[in-house]
Amino acid sequence: MAGDDVENSGGRAKRNSNRINNSSGVGHVASPTYMIEDTENQWTSWLVPMFVVANVAVFIMVMYFNNCPNRSQTRPVAGKCVARFLGRFSFQPLRENPLFGPSSSTLQKLGALQWSKVVVNHQAWRLLTCIWLHAGVIHLLANMLSLVFIGIRLEQQFGFVRVGILYLLSGFGGSVLSSLFIRNSISVGASGALFGLLGAMLSELITNWNIYTNKASALLTLLVIIATNFAIGILPHVDNFAHIGGFLTGFLLGFMLLPLPQLGWQHRNVRVRTGLKSKYKPYQYVLWVASVVLLVAGTSTGGAVPGRRRKRTLQLVSLPQLCPHLSMGLR
């Protein structure tokens, strides 16, 4: 990678004074066992902050459209609007939405994921719009903090194109799996995309295994983080299908988008001496092909998998899962 990794508990090989210079001005660092690329050059992260700004802007728009004071006058609500001094931006009663946000009907109108809308009414655009909607301030803050901590470092290492593709396609994959198994509720949130970034971090660690030191420590740390979040997802009233779908999509995409060339490949003088003939190691090509096949197979057969009916309230799924009970759903 181009910098210290998010899952870098063990870290990469430490730099030393044995540097191999070349005409491009980029060096390698020699270690007792292998060389690693200099980590000084990093991408500037701008896409992830833009994602955060976009999610906040969408939430403000949703609250403007929700207009709780006017809603309470035209239809019965379970209590008084919260923070009424905010006017039309005030929140639904806590008995209806304890996350300080809009009503489920507002989210449904503005693009929340709902099986009947996608399958019966052919509104496939909901598979993407739902990842930009959040059920409340708590839900939004939890997901955006997770996005900042995970996404910015990944974007610094791999650039905005690959991280953007990972985020959007993982969110889409999470929505697809969620819609297959959750038919009686609506779903909003970005955690499918966030779990996709976690899955990509795991596949990146596997496919670039040789550049890590303390490999077992780095792998164990990342697995503990992933397992903890999945364990939270099995609590009642939590849609874990979006987590699983996003994670699997990001895991497969990581093998396709995040492999790094063999050490020394970019540098002609090193490549000649080492006799490298291939940019990537053979196992990286195998993982790439296998991921493409599995991703295409999963996408093409996903629509044929019958979803099981489940009696649940609207699912709300955030990465930390701060609220297990809602009248609308999180993911």
Helices and strands as residue ranges (DSSP letters): E 19-20, E 28-30, E 35-37, H 47-66, H 68-74, G 84-89, H 104-109, E 113-114, H 115-119, H 126-129, G 130-132, H 137-158, H 160-181, E 186-188, H 191-207, G 209-211, H 215-232, H 241-257, H 268-274, H 282-302, E 315-316
